[in-house]
């Protein structure tokens, strides 16, 4: 497919299209190149929110469009690293880690790169990481497990980083593109993913898969280890983004608000993920 033919399908100016002109849908885990891009999402650090009405929150949609995984991609494979961090990969031009939050849209490319060259198997452990953080992250991710019984989706953990769809790594603290630490806000995690126009997939175009990347912070604003409950809430929140919830609920009692709610899924969160997975997707990760 010529670049001009691809560009005419773009819906959002900030999304870059990338499809291979192949006749069949599927093998989403096999190829790592440049697909469409969706802005990364962070939890925490927002201004005071006004409680919103209960029910499905419209902020979950991407410009009014549904983003979710489809049956051909199931079960989703989730790799939760045991404390491994990506902070040692430096942007030569910036002199800052490639995991700087200003460049978070490129995190999937970084992870794809280290999968291809094998560096993913020799990553250092993040400063501040504790085994309890790993356990808490699994608990948070599993907040979303009960919806499997409703047939919405399926996901499984994997210890093989070469086969995963969603990756969880760790960082002591987040930095900007100048390498300066971001300590002021209670931002405990970010999720970065790229998305594909599902109409093109149905037309026979094969998306060039990029991994979904979650980074979780190991320390709080004071530099102390993140507590079990806060880490659990952070992981659950970010996994909600990985599943397809786009922006944040404006109701502070929802896990998917910037305040992480009560640290567990709310009825609004449950209604919202059901809404997303019971409607046809406009985009897929």
GISUL-V769513 format. One record per backbone hydrogen bond with DSSP energy under -1.0 kcal/mol. CO is the residue of the C=O (numbers start at 0). NH is the residue of the N-H. Records with the same first field share a line. If there is no record, write none. Layout:
CO = NH ; NH
//
This chain:
1 = 5
2 = 6
3 = 7
5 = 8
6 = 9
11 = 14
19 = 21 ; 205
40 = 190
56 = 59
57 = 60
58 = 246
59 = 245
61 = 64
64 = 61
65 = 281 ; 282
69 = 72
70 = 73
75 = 155
76 = 164 ; 165
77 = 157
78 = 167
80 = 82
82 = 125
83 = 169
85 = 88
88 = 97
90 = 94
95 = 90
96 = 99
99 = 102
100 = 103
102 = 105
103 = 106
105 = 109
106 = 110
107 = 111
108 = 112
109 = 113
110 = 114
111 = 115
112 = 116
113 = 119
117 = 120
118 = 121
123 = 84
125 = 128
129 = 132 ; 133
130 = 134
131 = 135
132 = 136
133 = 137
134 = 138
135 = 139
136 = 140
137 = 141
139 = 142
140 = 143
141 = 144
144 = 147
145 = 148
146 = 151
147 = 150
153 = 75
155 = 77
159 = 162
164 = 211
165 = 78
166 = 213
167 = 80
168 = 215
170 = 217
173 = 181
174 = 100
175 = 178
179 = 175
184 = 186
187 = 216
188 = 42
189 = 214
190 = 40
191 = 212
192 = 37
195 = 283
196 = 200
197 = 201
198 = 202
199 = 204
200 = 203
205 = 19
211 = 166
212 = 191
213 = 168
214 = 189
215 = 170
217 = 225
219 = 222
223 = 219
226 = 230
227 = 231
228 = 232
229 = 233
230 = 234
231 = 235
232 = 236
233 = 237
234 = 238
235 = 239
236 = 240
237 = 241
238 = 242
239 = 244
250 = 253
253 = 256
255 = 248
256 = 259
259 = 262
265 = 269
266 = 270
267 = 271
268 = 272
269 = 273
270 = 274
271 = 275
272 = 276
273 = 277
281 = 197
282 = 67
283 = 195
//
